[in-house]
Amino acid sequence: MIKAAVCSTLIRATAIVAVATMASIAHAEPAWPGKTLTLVVPYTAGGTNDTLGRTLGDILRKEYGTATIIENKPGAGGSVGADAVARAKPDGATLLLASTSPLTIFPNLVKTAYDPMKDFIPVASVAVGPVGILATKALPVRTFPELVEQAKKQPGKITFGIPGLGSVAHIGMAALNKQAGIDMLQVPYRGGSQAVSDGLGGQVDLLVVNTDIVLPHVTAGTLTPLAVMAPKRLAAWPDVPTMAELNLPDIRYFSNFSLFAPAGVSPEILKSMQEVLAKAMASPQYREMLEQKTMQPGTGIGDEFAQQVRKDYENNKRIIRESKITVQ
């Protein structure tokens, strides 16, 4: 009887140790990210996406020993890289790191090889690149209400420079024209730098560009920020209101840098992915990088972010159709 009791006790103790060991291993080795992770960036090298990818990769390497590869696949408004991820093996080892535009804007302008709402799983928004509306020396206004008043007095006369056709600035200003009941004329450029150069020369009345490239010019007093389309005010411009604060809450247009997985990724991997990313984005290293690059934290993760993507897709579709926007 004593021997039996001892054996039983030993068996239970062994089982407890085994379970505890398995739990410890499971905690130390999550289902994701694994040994190698490829982040496909659908733009040329050296941009914001690369910075975000390198920072996340460095954190994953330190925490989990993961080797992260940044693979740049530019072309066709980001659709070349997006299509590559849509066709990738759904094991969590290949993700798309891009603004939401290749899923929420571009497919509403041209036919893409992928279905943006079916071929991807929105994983997380990792950073916001705010977009600002700024007056150049060609337009003597100091506030957004003054801009609207001037635009109503001079329909079709005020011009705004944007980084390109089909950009968030393009769609955002089309929505603003409609909601504010004004008519301002777009001047598309091939990138934000060219737009800023002409804006500083007074060749356009307004600039609608990512705020990071105009911060020095605002500090110098050569450009006047009137509003930001971001979710919240910029730390650098504490007195410049958001569109929501100007009673235009639907004008939320910014570079929403995000991660997308190919459809078919298992719930276990997806859950682990979101938990690991949430931890990485909360780290001091990541937050310091956002501050240095004058970016804001992401807008959501998991289901919350997926709902945002679907809503943005439908809103952009409506605006593009109503405003008859094309990229030809």
N, C-alpha and C positions, 0 to 999 in steps of 0.2 A: 504494500500500500504506500509506504514511504517512498520507495523507488519510483512508483507510478506517479506520485504527486510531484516528485522532483523533476521527472521527465516532462510532465505536463507543464510545470513552471518554466523549464528550460525552453520548451517549444514555443510557449507564449512569449517569452523574452526574446527569443530569436526572431519570431515573427514581428514583434514590435520594432526591433532594431532594423529588420529588413525594410519594413514600411517606412520608418524614419529615414533610412538611407535613400530609398527610392524618392521620397518627397524632397530630400535635400538635393539630389541629382536633378530632379525636375525643376527645382527652384533655380539651381545654378546653370542649367542648360535649357533655356526656353525653346519652344518649337521653332522660333525665329529669333535671330537672323541667320544662324548657321555659319559655315566657314567662309563662304564667299557671297557677296551681294553685288549685283550690277544695277546701277542707277542710270537709266537711259535719259539723257537730257536732249530734247529735240531742237536745240539751238547750237550755235557755234560756241567754241570753248571760251572760257574767261568771263562769263556773265554771272549774274546773281545766283542762278540755279547751281552753277559749279561751286560757288562759295558755300551754299547751303549743303550740297552733297558732300563736300569735303569735311565740313564741320560735323555733320551727322556721322559720316564714315569714321572720323577720328574718335568720336565718342563710342561708337559700336566696337571699334578695334580695342579700345582701352577696357571696355566692360566685358566683351564677349569674345575677343580675339578674331573678329570678323574682318576679312580683307574686302574693302569696298572699291569697286571699279566705277569710274565715271565714264560713260560711253556717250559721246556727242553724236547725234544723228539729226543734223539740221535739214530743213527743207519743207516747202509747202505749208507754211503757217504752223509748223510743229507736227503736222500730220504724218510725216515720214517716221519720226521717232515713236509717235503714238501707235502707229500701225505695227511697228516692230514689237512693241510690248503687248499689244492685243493678241499677237500670234505666238508669244512666248509661252513656255511651259508654266502652268499655274502652280508653281511650287513655292512661291514667295521669294525666289532667288533673283528675279528680275522685276524691277518696278520702274514706272515712269515718274520722273521728277520734272515738273513743269508748272507753269501757270495753268489755270483751268481753261484758258482760251481754246486749246486744241480740242476740248470736249464740249465747251458751252457756247463758243462763238463760231469757230471755223466750220464745223459741220452744218451750221445754219446758213453758210454762205456758199459753200461748194459741196459736191458729193465726195464723201471720204470712203476709203476701203473698209473702215471699221464703223460699227454702230456705237456712238459715244455713250449711250445709256444702257447698252447690253454687254459690251465687250470688256468693260472695266469695272473694278470695285474701287470706289473712292475710299482711300485709307485714312488720310489726314491732311489737313491744311497745316503747313509747317511755317509759313511766314506771310506777312502782308507787305507788299511794296506799295505804299500810298501813292495816289495820283492827285495832283493839285491843279487848280485853275488859277492862273497867274496873269496879271495885267502887265503888258510891256509899256515902254515909254510912248507908244503910239496911241494908247488909250488912257485918258486922264480920269480913271475911277480908282477909288480906294477900298470899296467894299462890294460884296456880292449884290446887295440890293441896288446899289448904284449901277452895277453892270446890267441887271435886268431892266431897270428904268431906261437906261440908254439904249438897250437892244429893242425895247418896245417903241422907242421914238424913231429908231433907224432900222427898220426891218430889212434883213438881207445885207447890211452894211458891215457889221462887226465880223472880223475874221479870227479864227482860232487855229493854231498850228498843232497837229497831232503827230505821233511817231509813225503812223502808217494806217492804211485802210484795214479795217477789221480788227483794230486794236481795241483794248478796253476803253481808251480815251475816245475813240471814234463812236462806239456804241453808247457810251455814257453821255456824250454830248448830244447824240441824236435823241436820247431819252429826255435830256434836260430841255432841249428845244421844245419838245412836245408837252412836257409837264408844266413848264413855265410859260408856255404860250408865246415863245419868241422864235426868231429866225436868224440864227448866226451861221456864217459860212465856214466850212472846214477847209483847211489847207493841209493835205497829207504830205508827210515827208518820209524819207527812207531812214527812220530811226530818230530817237530822241535828241541826239547831239546836233544833228542838222537843224532840227526844229528850234532848239535853243539858240543856235547861232543866228538864225534869221530873226528870232524873237528879240534878242539883244540889239539887233540892228533896227528894230521897229518896223520890220516888214510884215508882221502880223500883229493884230491887236491883243490877242491872248495866246498863252501857251497852256496846253493840257498834257502834262507829261508826268512821269514818275518824279517824286519830289527829291530823291537823292541827287539827281543831276543838276538841280537848280538851287540847292541850299546855299552855295557860296555867293550866287548872284542876288539872292534875297538878302543875305547879310550885307552885301555891298550896296544894297538899295537900288539895283538896276532892274529888279522885277518885284512886283507887289502881289503876294499871295492873297487871293480872295476867298477861297474855300478849298477843302479837301474832300475827296470822295471816299475816304477811308472810313472804317468803323468808328474810329475815335480821333481826337485831335493829335497832331504831332507834338512831341515834347519840344522840338525846336521852334514850333510856331504855336505857342499856347493860346494866342489871341485869335487864331484863324479857325472859324467854325467848320464843322462837318455839314454835309448836305442835310442830314437828319435834323440838325439844329436850325437849319434854314427852312424847315417845313417841307423838305423834299426827301423823305426817308427812303424812297425806292431808288434814288440815284446813288447806288453803292457800287462804284466801279473802281477796281484796283487790281494790281497784279497779285493774284492769290496763288502763291507758290505751294504746290501740293504733291502728294504721293498717290499714285494709282497702281493697283495690281491688276493683272489679267484676270478676267472672269474665270471662276472655277477653283480659286484658292480655297483650301479647306477652312471651315470655321475655327479649327484649333490653331492653325497658322495665323489666320487673320486676327484672332483674339490676342495671341502672343505678340504679333506685330504692333498692334495698337498699344498694348501695355508697355512694350519696350520703347516705342517712339514717344509716348507720353512722358516717360521717365527721362529720355534723352533731351526732349525739348524743355523740360523743367530744370535741366542742369545749369549751373553757373556758366559753364563754357559756352553753351548755346545762347543763353540770354545775353551774354557779353557780346557775342558776335552780332546778334540782332541790333543791339544798341549802337555798335560801331558802324553798322551799315544803314543806320536810320530806318530800320524795318520794324514792324509791329508783330506781335505773336500771331500765330495762325487763328483761323476763325472756328475751328472745330475738329472733331475726330470721330471716326466710326459713323453711326447712323445719323448723328447730327450733321456731320459734314456731307454725307451722301444726300441728305434732303436739300442742303444748300445747293449742291451741284445740279440736282434735278430742277430746282426752282430757277436757278440762273439760266439753265438751258432753255426752259420754256419762256422766260422773260426776254431773253435775247432773241429767240425766234420771233416773238411778237414784235419787238422793236424793229428788227431787221425787215420784217415784212411790211409793217406800217410805214416805215421811213424809206422803203424801197432801196435799201442799201445793197450795193454790189461791190465786188473787188476787181472787176475788169477795168 
